[in-house]
Amino acid sequence: MTDFSDEAEATSGTKPRTRAELLARRRALGAVERAAAAAAVGGTLVDLVRRLRPRRMTGYVPVGSEPGGPDLPEVLRGALPDGAELLLPVLLADLDLDWAGYAGPDALVAAGRGMREPAGPRLGRAAVAGAELVVVPALAVDRRGIRLGRGGGSYDRALARVPAGAWTVALLHDGELVDRLPAEPHDRPVRAVVTPTGGLRELTTA
């Protein structure tokens, strides 16, 4: 398996091979390690939300071994100022993303691919354009801000709608910030990453 340390290069294989290796590494994480990573990532995000005080932000419900843990929406909502909105993604049939407001864990419903989504009114694909802070999943991110997702292109389309001044932040496990990832013209860079031991790190976007 490739060594995906902070100093590793991830350019030797195609995206599918890189994706498979990273997923295998995540599946090997134990429950204690996942919980510790979720607590650390969540704490960093709380600090960021309290500093930025966004009136609208987006998050998501991590599944399986994704960083942040399943309680991430509650953590984010608790850090927001009064009256602010937390939007979560709703996966559409064409793999694009709609958005709906988060109203608590009891208002989440099971969706495809093991995801949970808000059951409330849909706000449209363009709702993400009003977000000041956009938190996204990733399997890896390189130092240019290029992120590797699961291959559907959902977040590349969503990030294309986000204004240039917004904070776009990907959540990673340690070792998933790499020197360089395979990139394609449609890939949209993120501004920063959060890792359990490295905290928040701003990147030089491509």
C-alpha positions, 0 to 999 in steps of 0.5 A, a space after each residue: 500500500 502506498 504510504 500516504 504520509 504528509 510528505 508522500 506523493 500520490 501521483 504514481 497511480 490513477 484516481 481509482 487506484 488511489 481512491 481504493 488505497 485510501 478507502 482500505 486505509 480508512 476501513 482499517 481504523 479502529 473504533 477508538 482511533 475513529 472516535 479520537 479523530 472525530 473529537 479532534 476534528 470537531 473541536 477544530 471546526 467549532 473554533 473555526 465556526 465561532 471565529 467566522 460566525 457564518 450566517 449560513 454554512 454547509 456540513 454533512 453527515 459522515 458515514 463509516 470511517 469518514 472524519 468528523 463522526 456521525 454527530 458532526 451536524 450537531 457539533 456544528 449547529 451548537 457552534 453557530 450563532 443564533 439564527 444561523 443556518 446549517 445546510 446538509 446535502 441531498 443527493 440527486 439522481 444525477 449525483 448533483 447536490 440539493 440542500 436542506 436545513 438541518 433540524 436535528 438528528 430526528 429529522 434525518 432520513 436514510 438515503 442511498 449510499 449509506 447516507 443520511 439526509 435532512 427531511 425538510 424542504 429542499 432549497 435548490 442546488 444554488 443554496 450553497 452559493 449563499 454559504 460563508 463556510 462550506 465543509 466537505 468530505 474528501 479521501 485526500 487533499 493535496 497542497 494545492 487544494 485539489 481534493 479526491 472524492 468518491 468519484 461521483 463529482 457531486 462536490 465538484 459541481 457544488 463547489 463551482 457554485 461557491 463564491 471565491 471569498 467563502 471558506 471551503 474546508 475538507 475533513 481528513 484523517 492524519 496522513 491524507 494531506 499529500 503533496 500531489 493528487 491526480 487532477 482533472 479540469 473539473 476538479 475544484 480546489 478547497 481553501 483549507 483542510 482539518 486533520 486530527 493532529 494538524 488542525 486547520 491548515 490553509 492551502 495554496 489553491 490551484 
